[in-house]
Amino acid sequence: MRKHIPLVLVALVVVASTAALLAAPQATLTLRNGDRVRGELIDLGGVGFSIKSGGVDQNIPANDVALVDFVGGAIPRAEAAKMAEGRAFISMRNGDIVYGRLIDIGGTNPLRLSVRTENGNQDFSSSDVARVFLARWEGM
């Protein structure tokens, strides 16, 4: 029996590590009314944004969401100024800006974000995206 205990412990660590890798990335959705919802971002589809927050699955209509934030912290003034112009854009973690409209989110971890740009549709990894600016919100 004692010979099996280390194997069981190793198996539990592997299962826990795998589950953590498969979990959806954490994100904060800022709604147009200024409210924020933090949790595991799962999808963007016909029902809007699907997010698991506090262990509860929620669907938030896409038109209610103004910002998808994967990195947290203060929004740089340069990004806020760009949103004031009224154009939707993606702020990449490397500092690049991609103008376009978020049209789909899928996959697991990292998520795949599909964006309609003036050069056609492009896919980005959530691990490369800092924020997705969709619209202005109250208190911005």
C-alpha positions in Angstrom: 0.0 0.0 0.0 2.8 2.5 0.9 4.4 1.9 -2.5 1.2 3.3 -4.2 0.9 6.5 -2.2 3.7 8.4 -4.2 2.1 7.3 -7.5 -1.3 8.5 -6.3 0.2 11.9 -5.3 2.0 12.3 -8.6 -1.3 11.5 -10.5 -3.2 14.1 -8.4 -0.5 16.7 -9.2 -0.7 15.9 -12.9 -4.5 16.1 -12.9 -4.6 19.4 -11.1 -1.9 20.9 -13.4 -3.8 19.7 -16.5 -7.1 21.2 -15.2 -5.4 24.5 -14.5 -4.0 24.6 -18.1 -7.4 23.8 -19.6 -9.3 26.5 -17.6 -10.3 29.5 -19.6 -8.2 32.6 -19.2 -9.2 35.2 -16.6 -10.6 38.4 -17.9 -12.5 41.5 -16.7 -15.5 42.6 -18.8 -16.3 46.3 -18.4 -19.9 46.9 -19.3 -21.2 50.1 -20.9 -22.8 51.2 -17.7 -19.3 50.9 -15.9 -20.0 47.7 -14.0 -17.2 45.1 -14.1 -17.5 41.3 -14.3 -14.3 39.2 -13.6 -14.0 35.5 -14.3 -13.0 32.8 -16.7 -13.9 34.1 -20.2 -15.3 31.1 -22.2 -16.9 32.3 -25.4 -18.4 35.0 -27.6 -21.3 33.6 -29.6 -25.0 34.0 -30.3 -25.8 34.6 -26.6 -23.1 37.2 -26.2 -20.1 36.8 -23.9 -20.0 33.6 -21.7 -18.1 34.0 -18.5 -17.8 32.0 -15.3 -17.7 34.4 -12.4 -17.8 33.2 -8.8 -18.5 29.7 -10.0 -21.6 30.8 -11.8 -21.9 30.8 -15.6 -23.2 34.1 -17.0 -24.2 35.3 -20.5 -23.8 39.0 -21.1 -25.1 40.5 -24.3 -22.3 41.5 -26.6 -23.8 45.1 -27.0 -23.5 45.5 -23.2 -19.7 45.0 -23.2 -17.3 47.9 -23.7 -14.0 46.4 -22.8 -12.4 42.9 -22.4 -9.3 43.2 -20.3 -6.9 40.2 -20.0 -4.1 42.0 -18.1 -5.8 44.1 -15.5 -4.3 47.2 -13.9 -4.7 50.8 -15.0 -5.6 51.5 -18.6 -2.8 53.5 -20.3 -3.9 57.0 -21.2 -2.8 56.5 -24.8 -5.3 53.6 -25.0 -8.1 55.5 -23.4 -7.4 58.4 -25.8 -7.7 56.1 -28.7 -11.1 54.8 -27.4 -12.3 58.4 -27.2 -11.9 58.5 -31.0 -14.7 56.0 -31.1 -13.0 53.2 -33.1 -12.9 49.7 -31.8 -9.4 48.3 -31.4 -7.2 45.6 -29.9 -4.3 46.5 -27.7 -1.6 43.8 -27.9 0.7 42.9 -25.0 3.7 44.0 -27.1 2.2 47.5 -27.4 0.9 47.2 -31.0 -2.6 48.4 -31.8 -4.9 46.6 -34.2 -8.0 48.5 -35.4 -10.9 46.1 -35.9 -14.1 44.6 -34.5 -14.1 41.5 -32.3 -16.4 39.0 -34.0 -15.8 35.7 -32.2 -14.0 34.1 -29.3 -13.4 30.3 -29.1 -11.0 27.7 -28.1 -9.7 27.0 -24.6 -6.5 28.2 -23.2 -5.3 30.4 -24.8 -8.5 31.6 -26.4 -8.7 32.5 -30.1 -10.0 36.0 -30.8 -11.3 36.6 -34.3 -11.2 40.3 -35.3 -12.6 41.9 -38.5 -10.1 44.4 -39.7 -9.9 46.5 -42.8 -7.5 43.9 -44.2 -9.9 41.0 -43.5 -10.4 38.7 -40.6 -7.5 38.0 -38.3 -7.1 35.6 -35.4 -5.2 36.5 -32.2 -4.3 34.5 -29.1 -5.6 35.7 -25.8 -2.1 35.3 -24.5 -1.0 38.0 -26.9 -3.9 40.4 -26.3 -3.9 42.9 -23.4 -7.3 44.6 -24.0 -10.2 44.6 -26.5 -11.8 48.0 -26.7 -15.4 47.7 -28.1 -17.1 51.0 -27.0 -17.0 53.8 -24.5 -18.4 53.2 -21.0 -19.8 55.4 -18.2 -17.1 56.8 -16.0 -14.4 56.4 -18.7 
